Amino acid sequence: MGGACKALLPLAGVPLLAHAVARLEPQVERLALSANGDPARFARFGLPVLADADPLGPLSGVLAALDWAVALGADAVVSVAVDTPFFPCDLVPRLHLAAETAPEGLAIASHAGRAHPTFGLWPVALRADLRATLARGDARVMGFATSHAAAEAVFAPQTPDPFANLNTPEDLACAEAHLAGQP
């Protein structure tokens, strides 16, 4: 996207972050944004902005969220990707149901036979192990999920793909067309 902050890119005249907030807010108690750099660029959203202690990728953001959640007395956090505006409106309850079958309560989303571990329910009980994993330089989201026997919340195939990332101007144009009701 030419180095632009994806969270602030407009889709149907609204920043991608606003789309994510609209989908996730009804499903959770509190929201926070995992982002590095100047947090002031997100001030209009009124969300706590959680910076990574050691930016190694999405797992660093999950750790920052777990640290934030522990201070609030929460048991878990849910992560989503801001550049995925069509994620399911029932993501959180489905992740919770899947987590009930996982030995450590970790669950990730799966769609059309593909795991999407950036969409996950992360128990705060895994915080110390996640910190140790990142300290070893291992930042593979799927690797961590697999090592903790994450359950998968399976979502049926649909159009558009609810877990498709908007990574190019063409992806953004397709999402605009979908919202406008065009094929």
Disulfide bonds with the S-S distance in Angstrom:
none
